[in-house]
Amino acid sequence: MTIRHIPKVRGDGPKVIVSIQYLRGVAALAVVWHHATTQVPGMSEFLPWDFGVSGVDLFFVISGFIMVVTTAESSITPTQFWWRRISRVVPIYWLLTLLMVCVALVAPGLFKTLRIEPLKLMQSLLFIPHFSASFPAFAWPVLVPGWTLNFEMFFYAVFGASLIMPPRWRLWTVSIFFVGLTALGMFAGPFKSAMAQTYTSPMLIEFVAGALIGARWAKRPWRAPFWLSLIKVAGGATLLVLRDHGPLGQFSQAAGAALMVIGALDHHFSAWRSRTLQAVGDSSYSLYLTHIFTLGLLRVAFVKTVSAAPNLFIAGGFMLLALPACVIVGWVTFRWLEAPVSRRLSHTLRSANNPSIVKNTRSIRTDSS
């Protein structure tokens, strides 16, 4: 691992916050772990797996942080903001959702629980929260990891609309709105509607936490003793592992993710460079969306070749195979699909805003999905 200082970039250009990229990779790997441990019946008994879903909480705090930092000193309009978010998130999600449908029709054994209903497929593509045909108790789209995108799109819609307001009012308006919805869900819920459950979820607080961190950091990045930042990261990780059983109940994961982001923004962490961690962070969105396909293929192959009942050795072997395989597939998808499409759409946006500027730029993303 080589170390060099990374400059902060402000304004309308791409932001490079390398430590946040690393956290995105950690968040994606946690989710992969969570799903990998449940692929083979009985395997989860030998591996801790509940903490993996906390990767989503970390994603949400990072998302709130990035949205504020990337717009703090820019004159971006709501339309421009929404287009950038849509061009970043939607194409690969639509493509993989439709690919899952096609694969399920051709090889139904790969996705053993998947049921396809036209209306629910349309709701999935339009990011409308709904109860799954395959898992009726859960508000999941066809491509299950996309349930988090229903939250993301709601956040993008609200935050984008706030950009018409004076900067000093944006954060307070968005924060009060999301806190109010969370309070409504806590005191008037639970609601029967999937949309109402989603849009009043306590997870909305995680966007607020990230936005508040971003607003503070955008004004003046803080400096603290390195040992204190290490304590913040370790304490945050502990709360994420404890989740709902932590001292703050259902808000333990929000506090944990916020602490990890605050600690990771220490300038010592920001000076670390690792090509491997950078690659995992850059490709974290593709990794997050494709790992279900990779794990499905590995499960089919594993079950056919390993007939013994799961034990610690077998479970560990599967995980040692699954994690690198998911990372590789995610990186290839990012390199050859997500990045080219995103660059092309970004170029289209720049050309539409200023036809005289026609240039290709390569940006390292720090935005979260």
KEKE-3310 file (N, C-alpha, C; in steps of 0.2 Angstrom, whole numbers, plus 5000, padded with zeros to 4 digits):
npx = (5004:5004:5006:5000:4996:4979:4972:4958:4944:4933:4918:4910:4916:4922:4922:4935:4937:4945:4945:4931:4928:4934:4926:4913:4917:4918:4905:4898:4904:4900:4887:4887:4893:4882:4872:4879:4881:4869:4866:4868:4858:4859:4872:4874:4873:4886:4893:4894:4881:4872:4876:4880:4870:4870:4879:4871:4866:4877:4880:4869:4871:4883:4878:4870:4880:4888:4879:4877:4890:4894:4886:4888:4895:4891:4882:4871:4856:4840:4835:4847:4854:4845:4846:4859:4859:4850:4856:4867:4862:4851:4852:4861:4854:4841:4845:4850:4840:4830:4838:4839:4825:4825:4834:4828:4817:4823:4831:4825:4829:4840:4837:4828:4817:4811:4797:4788:4778:4769:4765:4772:4785:4785:4783:4795:4805:4801:4804:4795:4789:4784:4775:4784:4782:4788:4792:4781:4780:4789:4795:4801:4809:4810:4823:4831:4841:4838:4829:4835:4837:4825:4823:4834:4830:4820:4826:4834:4824:4818:4830:4835:4824:4825:4836:4831:4830:4837:4854:4857:4845:4842:4847:4842:4828:4827:4831:4822:4810:4813:4815:4803:4794:4800:4796:4783:4781:4785:4776:4763:4763:4765:4762:4751:4753:4766:4773:4771:4777:4790:4793:4792:4801:4814:4826:4828:4833:4847:4851:4849:4859:4871:4870:4871:4884:4891:4888:4895:4908:4911:4912:4923:4935:4938:4951:4958:4966:4974:4972:4959:4951:4952:4946:4933:4930:4931:4921:4910:4909:4907:4894:4887:4888:4881:4869:4851:4851:4860:4865:4856:4845:4835:4841:4854:4862:4862:4869:4881:4885:4887:4897:4908:4909:4913:4925:4932:4935:4946:4961:4972:4968:4963:4974:4979:4983:4976:4976:4968:4958:4953:4948:4938:4929:4926:4919:4908:4894:4891:4895:4887:4874:4876:4880:4870:4868:4880:4882:4871:4875:4886:4881:4873:4883:4891:4882:4881:4893:4898:4893:4893:4886:4884:4898:4910:4922:4918:4909:4917:4926:4917:4914:4927:4928:4917:4917:4928:4925:4913:4917:4926:4917:4909:4918:4922:4909:4908:4919:4917:4903:4895:4904:4907:4894:4890:4899:4896:4883:4885:4893:4884:4876:4884:4887:4874:4872:4883:4887:4899:4909:4917:4923:4931:4931:4938:4932:4933:4921:4912:4900:4885:4876)
npy = (4994:5011:5028:5044:5061:5067:5079:5090:5093:5106:5114:5112:5101:5084:5075:5069:5059:5049:5041:5039:5032:5020:5016:5014:5003:4994:4994:4988:4975:4970:4969:4959:4948:4946:4941:4930:4921:4915:4907:4893:4881:4879:4884:4896:4894:4893:4904:4921:4933:4943:4956:4960:4967:4979:4986:4993:5003:5011:5014:5023:5034:5038:5042:5053:5062:5064:5070:5082:5088:5088:5097:5109:5121:5124:5129:5121:5115:5109:5101:5097:5091:5080:5073:5069:5060:5051:5046:5040:5030:5023:5017:5004:4998:4996:4988:4976:4972:4968:4958:4949:4945:4939:4929:4921:4916:4908:4900:4895:4889:4895:4907:4903:4907:4917:4926:4932:4946:4957:4970:4972:4971:4983:4993:4990:4995:5008:5013:5012:5009:4993:4978:4962:4950:4938:4938:4941:4948:4958:4974:4973:4975:4967:4964:4961:4968:4981:4987:4997:5007:5012:5020:5029:5036:5043:5051:5058:5065:5073:5080:5086:5094:5104:5112:5123:5132:5145:5142:5142:5137:5125:5112:5112:5112:5100:5091:5093:5089:5075:5070:5073:5064:5052:5052:5052:5039:5032:5035:5034:5023:5005:5006:4999:5001:4999:5009:5019:5013:5013:5027:5032:5027:5023:5023:5034:5044:5041:5047:5060:5061:5059:5070:5081:5079:5081:5094:5101:5096:5102:5115:5116:5105:5094:5092:5080:5071:5056:5044:5046:5047:5034:5027:5032:5026:5012:5012:5015:5004:4994:4997:4995:4982:4977:4983:4983:4979:4987:5001:5012:5007:5005:5015:5013:5008:5019:5029:5022:5021:5034:5038:5030:5036:5049:5047:5041:5052:5058:5066:5058:5045:5049:5051:5039:5027:5014:5003:4992:4993:5005:5001:4992:5001:5010:5002:4998:5000:4993:4981:4979:4977:4966:4955:4946:4939:4933:4925:4917:4909:4903:4896:4886:4879:4875:4867:4856:4851:4849:4838:4835:4839:4855:4862:4871:4872:4869:4880:4891:4889:4891:4905:4911:4909:4915:4929:4935:4932:4939:4952:4953:4951:4962:4972:4971:4973:4986:4992:4989:4992:5000:5012:5016:5019:5029:5039:5043:5047:5058:5066:5069:5077:5088:5093:5097:5108:5116:5118:5121:5115:5101:5087:5073:5067:5059:5053:5049:5042:5047:5046:5038:5023)
npz = (5000:4995:5001:4999:4998:4996:4987:4992:4983:4977:4972:4956:4950:4950:4965:4976:4988:4996:5007:5010:4999:5001:5012:5006:4998:5009:5014:5004:5003:5016:5014:5004:5011:5020:5012:5006:5016:5018:5007:5006:5013:5031:5032:5038:5051:5055:5053:5057:5053:5053:5055:5042:5035:5039:5031:5022:5030:5032:5018:5017:5026:5020:5007:5011:5015:5004:4995:5000:5001:4987:4982:4989:4986:4973:4959:4955:4947:4952:4941:4935:4945:4947:4935:4935:4945:4941:4929:4934:4942:4937:4923:4924:4934:4929:4918:4924:4931:4921:4915:4925:4925:4912:4914:4924:4917:4908:4915:4928:4940:4945:4951:4964:4971:4965:4958:4945:4941:4930:4934:4946:4942:4934:4944:4951:4942:4941:4954:4964:4980:4985:4990:4989:4976:4978:4991:5001:5013:5013:5007:4993:4978:4961:4958:4972:4980:4976:4984:4992:4984:4982:4993:4991:4979:4984:4993:4984:4977:4986:4991:4979:4976:4986:4982:4975:4985:4996:5000:5015:5020:5015:5021:5034:5030:5023:5033:5044:5037:5035:5048:5053:5045:5050:5063:5062:5057:5068:5079:5073:5065:5064:5046:5034:5020:5008:5003:5012:5023:5019:5017:5029:5037:5050:5044:5037:5044:5043:5031:5035:5045:5038:5029:5038:5043:5031:5029:5039:5037:5024:5026:5034:5035:5048:5060:5071:5084:5079:5086:5092:5081:5077:5087:5085:5073:5076:5087:5080:5071:5080:5085:5073:5071:5083:5080:5081:5094:5101:5112:5108:5103:5089:5082:5083:5072:5064:5071:5072:5059:5056:5065:5060:5047:5051:5058:5048:5040:5044:5042:5041:5037:5025:5018:5015:5002:4992:4979:4978:4987:4983:4970:4974:4981:4970:4962:4969:4968:4957:4961:4972:4966:4957:4964:4968:4957:4955:4967:4965:4954:4960:4971:4964:4958:4969:4977:4968:4968:4981:4992:5006:5022:5028:5037:5048:5040:5027:5026:5028:5016:5006:5008:5006:4992:4987:4991:4984:4971:4969:4970:4959:4948:4950:4948:4935:4929:4932:4926:4912:4909:4919:4921:4907:4902:4912:4910:4897:4898:4906:4899:4889:4897:4900:4887:4883:4893:4890:4874:4869:4876:4874:4880:4886:4902:4916:4930:4948:4957:4971:4975:4982:4982)
capx = (5000:5007:5003:5001:4991:4974:4969:4951:4941:4927:4914:4906:4920:4921:4925:4939:4937:4947:4943:4924:4927:4935:4920:4909:4918:4917:4898:4896:4907:4896:4880:4889:4894:4876:4868:4882:4880:4862:4865:4867:4855:4863:4879:4874:4874:4893:4896:4890:4879:4867:4879:4881:4865:4872:4882:4866:4865:4883:4878:4864:4875:4888:4874:4868:4886:4890:4875:4878:4897:4895:4882:4889:4898:4889:4875:4868:4849:4836:4835:4854:4855:4841:4848:4865:4858:4847:4861:4872:4859:4846:4854:4863:4849:4836:4848:4851:4833:4828:4842:4836:4819:4826:4837:4823:4813:4826:4834:4822:4833:4845:4833:4823:4811:4808:4791:4788:4772:4771:4764:4777:4791:4785:4784:4802:4808:4800:4806:4789:4789:4778:4777:4786:4778:4791:4792:4775:4780:4794:4794:4807:4808:4812:4830:4830:4845:4836:4825:4838:4836:4818:4825:4839:4827:4816:4830:4836:4819:4818:4836:4835:4819:4828:4841:4829:4830:4844:4858:4856:4839:4841:4849:4837:4822:4827:4832:4815:4806:4814:4814:4795:4792:4802:4792:4776:4781:4786:4770:4757:4764:4767:4757:4750:4756:4773:4776:4771:4782:4797:4794:4792:4806:4819:4832:4828:4838:4854:4852:4850:4865:4876:4870:4874:4891:4894:4888:4900:4915:4911:4914:4930:4937:4941:4957:4958:4971:4973:4969:4952:4948:4952:4941:4926:4928:4930:4915:4905:4909:4904:4887:4884:4888:4876:4862:4845:4853:4864:4862:4852:4840:4834:4845:4861:4866:4863:4874:4887:4888:4889:4904:4913:4911:4916:4931:4936:4937:4952:4966:4977:4964:4962:4981:4981:4981:4977:4973:4963:4952:4950:4944:4932:4925:4924:4914:4904:4887:4890:4896:4880:4869:4878:4882:4865:4869:4886:4880:4866:4879:4891:4876:4871:4889:4893:4878:4882:4900:4899:4887:4893:4882:4888:4902:4914:4927:4914:4906:4923:4928:4912:4915:4933:4927:4911:4918:4932:4921:4908:4921:4928:4911:4907:4923:4921:4903:4909:4924:4915:4896:4893:4908:4906:4887:4889:4903:4893:4877:4888:4896:4878:4873:4889:4886:4868:4873:4887:4889:4906:4913:4916:4929:4930:4934:4938:4931:4933:4915:4912:4893:4883:4869)
capy = (5000:5017:5033:5050:5065:5068:5086:5091:5097:5109:5116:5108:5096:5078:5075:5063:5058:5042:5037:5038:5027:5014:5014:5012:4996:4990:4993:4983:4969:4968:4966:4952:4943:4945:4936:4924:4916:4911:4903:4886:4879:4877:4887:4902:4892:4893:4911:4927:4936:4948:4962:4962:4971:4986:4989:4997:5009:5014:5017:5029:5040:5041:5046:5060:5066:5066:5074:5089:5090:5089:5103:5114:5127:5124:5132:5116:5116:5103:5096:5095:5086:5074:5070:5066:5055:5046:5044:5036:5025:5020:5012:4998:4994:4993:4982:4970:4969:4965:4952:4944:4942:4935:4923:4917:4913:4903:4895:4896:4886:4900:4911:4898:4910:4923:4926:4938:4949:4963:4976:4973:4973:4990:4996:4990:4999:5015:5014:5013:5003:4988:4971:4958:4944:4932:4938:4946:4952:4963:4979:4972:4975:4961:4964:4962:4974:4988:4990:5003:5012:5016:5025:5033:5040:5047:5056:5062:5069:5079:5085:5090:5100:5109:5116:5129:5136:5148:5137:5141:5134:5118:5107:5112:5110:5092:5087:5093:5085:5068:5069:5073:5058:5046:5053:5050:5032:5029:5036:5033:5017:5004:5007:4994:5002:4998:5016:5023:5010:5016:5034:5034:5022:5026:5024:5041:5048:5040:5052:5067:5061:5060:5077:5085:5078:5084:5102:5103:5095:5106:5122:5116:5098:5094:5088:5077:5066:5050:5039:5048:5044:5026:5025:5033:5020:5006:5012:5015:4997:4990:4999:4992:4975:4976:4985:4985:4977:4992:5006:5017:5003:5005:5020:5011:5008:5026:5031:5018:5023:5041:5038:5028:5041:5055:5045:5040:5058:5060:5067:5052:5040:5052:5051:5032:5025:5007:5002:4987:4996:5010:4998:4990:5007:5013:4998:4996:5000:4987:4975:4978:4975:4960:4950:4941:4934:4929:4921:4912:4904:4899:4891:4880:4875:4872:4862:4850:4848:4847:4834:4835:4843:4861:4863:4877:4871:4870:4887:4896:4888:4895:4912:4912:4909:4920:4936:4937:4931:4944:4958:4953:4952:4969:4977:4970:4976:4993:4994:4989:4994:5006:5018:5019:5022:5035:5044:5045:5052:5064:5070:5072:5083:5094:5096:5101:5114:5121:5114:5123:5111:5094:5084:5067:5067:5053:5055:5044:5043:5047:5046:5032:5021)
capz = (5000:4995:5004:4996:5000:4991:4988:4992:4977:4978:4966:4952:4948:4953:4972:4977:4995:4995:5013:5009:4994:5005:5016:5001:4997:5015:5015:4999:5005:5021:5011:5000:5016:5023:5007:5004:5022:5018:5000:5007:5020:5037:5032:5042:5058:5057:5052:5059:5047:5054:5054:5035:5032:5042:5025:5019:5034:5030:5012:5017:5028:5015:5002:5013:5016:4997:4991:5003:4999:4980:4980:4994:4983:4966:4957:4951:4948:4953:4935:4933:4950:4946:4929:4936:4949:4936:4924:4938:4946:4933:4918:4926:4938:4924:4914:4928:4933:4915:4914:4930:4923:4907:4916:4928:4913:4904:4920:4934:4946:4947:4956:4965:4974:4961:4955:4940:4940:4926:4938:4951:4938:4932:4950:4952:4937:4943:4961:4968:4985:4984:4993:4984:4974:4980:4998:5002:5019:5012:5002:4989:4970:4958:4960:4979:4983:4974:4989:4995:4979:4983:4998:4988:4975:4988:4996:4978:4975:4991:4991:4973:4976:4991:4978:4973:4991:4998:5004:5022:5022:5012:5025:5039:5027:5022:5040:5047:5033:5036:5055:5054:5043:5054:5069:5060:5057:5075:5083:5070:5062:5057:5041:5030:5014:5007:5002:5019:5027:5016:5017:5036:5040:5054:5040:5034:5049:5041:5026:5039:5049:5033:5027:5043:5043:5025:5029:5043:5034:5018:5029:5036:5037:5055:5062:5077:5085:5075:5090:5093:5075:5077:5092:5082:5068:5080:5090:5075:5068:5085:5085:5067:5073:5088:5077:5085:5101:5104:5117:5105:5100:5081:5079:5084:5066:5061:5075:5071:5052:5057:5068:5055:5042:5054:5059:5041:5036:5047:5036:5041:5033:5018:5015:5013:4995:4990:4973:4978:4991:4978:4965:4977:4982:4964:4959:4975:4966:4952:4966:4976:4961:4953:4969:4969:4951:4956:4972:4963:4951:4965:4975:4960:4957:4975:4979:4964:4969:4988:4995:5013:5026:5030:5043:5048:5035:5021:5026:5026:5010:5001:5008:5003:4985:4985:4991:4978:4964:4968:4969:4952:4944:4951:4945:4928:4927:4933:4921:4905:4908:4923:4920:4901:4902:4916:4906:4891:4900:4909:4893:4886:4901:4899:4881:4883:4896:4886:4868:4867:4880:4872:4882:4890:4909:4920:4937:4953:4960:4978:4977:4985:4980)
cpx = (5004:5003:5005:4995:4986:4971:4961:4949:4934:4924:4911:4910:4919:4925:4929:4940:4939:4945:4935:4923:4929:4929:4914:4910:4917:4909:4896:4898:4903:4890:4881:4889:4887:4872:4872:4881:4874:4861:4864:4864:4859:4870:4879:4875:4882:4897:4891:4887:4874:4870:4880:4876:4866:4876:4877:4865:4871:4882:4874:4867:4880:4884:4872:4874:4888:4886:4876:4885:4898:4891:4884:4891:4896:4883:4871:4860:4846:4836:4842:4855:4851:4844:4855:4864:4855:4852:4866:4868:4855:4848:4856:4858:4843:4839:4848:4844:4830:4832:4840:4830:4820:4829:4832:4818:4816:4829:4831:4825:4838:4843:4827:4817:4808:4802:4790:4780:4773:4770:4770:4784:4791:4786:4792:4806:4807:4801:4800:4789:4783:4780:4778:4782:4781:4792:4787:4776:4785:4793:4800:4805:4810:4819:4831:4835:4843:4831:4828:4837:4830:4819:4829:4835:4822:4820:4833:4830:4818:4824:4836:4830:4821:4833:4838:4829:4837:4848:4857:4850:4838:4842:4843:4830:4821:4827:4825:4810:4807:4813:4806:4792:4794:4798:4785:4776:4782:4780:4764:4757:4764:4761:4757:4753:4763:4776:4776:4776:4789:4798:4793:4797:4811:4825:4833:4833:4845:4856:4854:4857:4871:4876:4873:4881:4894:4894:4894:4907:4916:4914:4921:4931:4940:4947:4956:4964:4969:4970:4961:4948:4947:4947:4934:4925:4927:4923:4909:4904:4905:4896:4883:4883:4882:4869:4857:4846:4857:4861:4857:4846:4840:4838:4853:4865:4867:4869:4881:4890:4890:4896:4909:4914:4915:4924:4936:4938:4943:4957:4971:4974:4964:4969:4983:4979:4982:4973:4967:4957:4949:4946:4938:4927:4922:4918:4909:4896:4886:4891:4889:4875:4870:4879:4877:4866:4875:4885:4876:4870:4883:4887:4875:4877:4891:4889:4879:4888:4901:4893:4887:4889:4887:4892:4906:4919:4923:4911:4912:4925:4923:4913:4921:4932:4922:4913:4923:4929:4916:4912:4924:4923:4909:4912:4923:4915:4904:4913:4921:4907:4895:4897:4907:4899:4887:4893:4899:4887:4880:4890:4890:4876:4878:4888:4880:4868:4877:4890:4896:4911:4912:4923:4927:4934:4933:4937:4930:4927:4916:4904:4891:4877:4868)
cpy = (5006:5022:5040:5054:5067:5075:5085:5095:5099:5111:5111:5102:5090:5078:5069:5063:5051:5038:5035:5032:5020:5012:5012:5004:4991:4989:4988:4976:4966:4965:4959:4947:4941:4940:4930:4919:4912:4907:4896:4884:4876:4880:4893:4901:4893:4899:4916:4931:4942:4955:4965:4967:4978:4990:4994:5004:5014:5018:5024:5035:5043:5045:5053:5065:5068:5071:5082:5092:5092:5095:5109:5121:5127:5127:5127:5116:5109:5098:5093:5089:5079:5070:5066:5060:5049:5043:5039:5030:5020:5015:5005:4994:4992:4987:4976:4967:4965:4958:4947:4941:4937:4928:4918:4914:4907:4898:4897:4894:4891:4905:4907:4901:4916:4922:4933:4940:4956:4969:4977:4974:4980:4994:4996:4995:5006:5017:5015:5007:4999:4981:4966:4952:4938:4932:4943:4950:4958:4967:4978:4972:4968:4959:4966:4968:4981:4991:4997:5008:5016:5022:5031:5038:5045:5053:5061:5067:5075:5083:5089:5096:5105:5114:5122:5134:5140:5142:5136:5138:5127:5112:5107:5110:5102:5089:5087:5089:5077:5066:5068:5066:5052:5046:5050:5042:5029:5030:5035:5026:5011:5004:5000:4995:5002:5005:5020:5020:5013:5023:5037:5030:5026:5027:5030:5045:5047:5045:5059:5067:5062:5067:5082:5085:5081:5091:5104:5102:5100:5113:5122:5109:5098:5090:5086:5072:5059:5044:5040:5046:5037:5024:5027:5028:5014:5006:5012:5008:4993:4991:4996:4985:4973:4978:4986:4983:4982:4997:5011:5013:5003:5010:5019:5011:5014:5029:5028:5020:5030:5042:5035:5033:5047:5053:5044:5046:5061:5061:5061:5047:5043:5052:5043:5030:5017:5006:4997:4990:5001:5007:4995:4995:5010:5009:4995:4996:4994:4981:4974:4975:4968:4954:4944:4936:4930:4923:4915:4906:4900:4894:4885:4876:4871:4866:4855:4847:4846:4844:4834:4840:4849:4861:4869:4877:4873:4878:4892:4895:4892:4902:4915:4912:4914:4927:4939:4937:4937:4951:4958:4954:4959:4974:4977:4974:4984:4996:4994:4991:5000:5012:5021:5023:5029:5041:5047:5049:5058:5069:5073:5078:5089:5097:5100:5107:5119:5117:5116:5118:5104:5090:5078:5068:5061:5055:5049:5046:5043:5046:5039:5030:5014)
cpz = (5000:4998:5000:4998:4995:4992:4988:4986:4978:4972:4963:4949:4952:4960:4973:4985:4996:5001:5013:5004:4997:5009:5012:4999:5003:5016:5010:5001:5011:5019:5007:5005:5019:5018:5006:5010:5022:5011:5001:5013:5025:5037:5037:5049:5060:5056:5054:5053:5048:5053:5047:5033:5035:5036:5022:5023:5033:5023:5013:5020:5023:5009:5004:5013:5009:4994:4994:5000:4992:4978:4984:4991:4975:4965:4953:4952:4949:4947:4934:4939:4949:4940:4931:4941:4945:4932:4928:4940:4941:4928:4920:4930:4934:4920:4918:4930:4927:4914:4919:4928:4917:4909:4920:4923:4909:4909:4927:4941:4949:4953:4959:4968:4970:4957:4951:4939:4936:4930:4943:4948:4936:4938:4952:4948:4939:4950:4965:4973:4984:4988:4987:4982:4977:4988:5000:5008:5019:5006:4997:4982:4968:4959:4967:4981:4981:4979:4992:4990:4979:4988:4995:4983:4978:4991:4990:4977:4980:4991:4985:4973:4981:4987:4976:4979:4992:5001:5011:5024:5020:5017:5031:5036:5026:5028:5043:5044:5035:5043:5056:5051:5047:5061:5068:5060:5064:5079:5080:5066:5067:5052:5037:5023:5013:5006:5008:5024:5025:5018:5025:5040:5044:5050:5037:5038:5047:5036:5030:5042:5044:5030:5032:5044:5037:5026:5034:5040:5028:5020:5031:5039:5044:5055:5069:5078:5082:5080:5092:5087:5074:5082:5089:5077:5071:5084:5085:5072:5074:5085:5079:5068:5077:5085:5082:5092:5104:5109:5114:5102:5092:5078:5081:5078:5063:5065:5073:5064:5052:5060:5064:5050:5045:5055:5053:5038:5039:5042:5036:5036:5026:5014:5012:5006:4994:4984:4973:4982:4986:4973:4968:4978:4976:4961:4964:4972:4961:4957:4970:4972:4958:4958:4969:4963:4952:4961:4970:4959:4955:4969:4970:4959:4963:4977:4974:4965:4976:4991:5002:5016:5028:5037:5043:5042:5028:5020:5024:5019:5005:5002:5005:4995:4983:4985:4985:4972:4964:4967:4962:4947:4944:4948:4938:4925:4927:4927:4914:4904:4912:4921:4913:4900:4906:4913:4900:4893:4903:4904:4889:4890:4900:4893:4880:4887:4893:4880:4866:4870:4878:4874:4886:4897:4912:4927:4942:4957:4968:4980:4978:4982:4984)
residu = (MET:THR:ILE:ARG:HIS:ILE:PRO:LYS:VAL:ARG:GLY:ASP:GLY:PRO:LYS:VAL:ILE:VAL:SER:ILE:GLN:TYR:LEU:ARG:GLY:VAL:ALA:ALA:LEU:ALA:VAL:VAL:TRP:HIS:HIS:ALA:THR:THR:GLN:VAL:PRO:GLY:MET:SER:GLU:PHE:LEU:PRO:TRP:ASP:PHE:GLY:VAL:SER:GLY:VAL:ASP:LEU:PHE:PHE:VAL:ILE:SER:GLY:PHE:ILE:MET:VAL:VAL:THR:THR:ALA:GLU:SER:SER:ILE:THR:PRO:THR:GLN:PHE:TRP:TRP:ARG:ARG:ILE:SER:ARG:VAL:VAL:PRO:ILE:TYR:TRP:LEU:LEU:THR:LEU:LEU:MET:VAL:CYS:VAL:ALA:LEU:VAL:ALA:PRO:GLY:LEU:PHE:LYS:THR:LEU:ARG:ILE:GLU:PRO:LEU:LYS:LEU:MET:GLN:SER:LEU:LEU:PHE:ILE:PRO:HIS:PHE:SER:ALA:SER:PHE:PRO:ALA:PHE:ALA:TRP:PRO:VAL:LEU:VAL:PRO:GLY:TRP:THR:LEU:ASN:PHE:GLU:MET:PHE:PHE:TYR:ALA:VAL:PHE:GLY:ALA:SER:LEU:ILE:MET:PRO:PRO:ARG:TRP:ARG:LEU:TRP:THR:VAL:SER:ILE:PHE:PHE:VAL:GLY:LEU:THR:ALA:LEU:GLY:MET:PHE:ALA:GLY:PRO:PHE:LYS:SER:ALA:MET:ALA:GLN:THR:TYR:THR:SER:PRO:MET:LEU:ILE:GLU:PHE:VAL:ALA:GLY:ALA:LEU:ILE:GLY:ALA:ARG:TRP:ALA:LYS:ARG:PRO:TRP:ARG:ALA:PRO:PHE:TRP:LEU:SER:LEU:ILE:LYS:VAL:ALA:GLY:GLY:ALA:THR:LEU:LEU:VAL:LEU:ARG:ASP:HIS:GLY:PRO:LEU:GLY:GLN:PHE:SER:GLN:ALA:ALA:GLY:ALA:ALA:LEU:MET:VAL:ILE:GLY:ALA:LEU:ASP:HIS:HIS:PHE:SER:ALA:TRP:ARG:SER:ARG:THR:LEU:GLN:ALA:VAL:GLY:ASP:SER:SER:TYR:SER:LEU:TYR:LEU:THR:HIS:ILE:PHE:THR:LEU:GLY:LEU:LEU:ARG:VAL:ALA:PHE:VAL:LYS:THR:VAL:SER:ALA:ALA:PRO:ASN:LEU:PHE:ILE:ALA:GLY:GLY:PHE:MET:LEU:LEU:ALA:LEU:PRO:ALA:CYS:VAL:ILE:VAL:GLY:TRP:VAL:THR:PHE:ARG:TRP:LEU:GLU:ALA:PRO:VAL:SER:ARG:ARG:LEU:SER:HIS:THR:LEU:ARG:SER:ALA:ASN:ASN:PRO:SER:ILE:VAL:LYS:ASN:THR:ARG:SER:ILE:ARG:THR:ASP:SER:SER)
# end
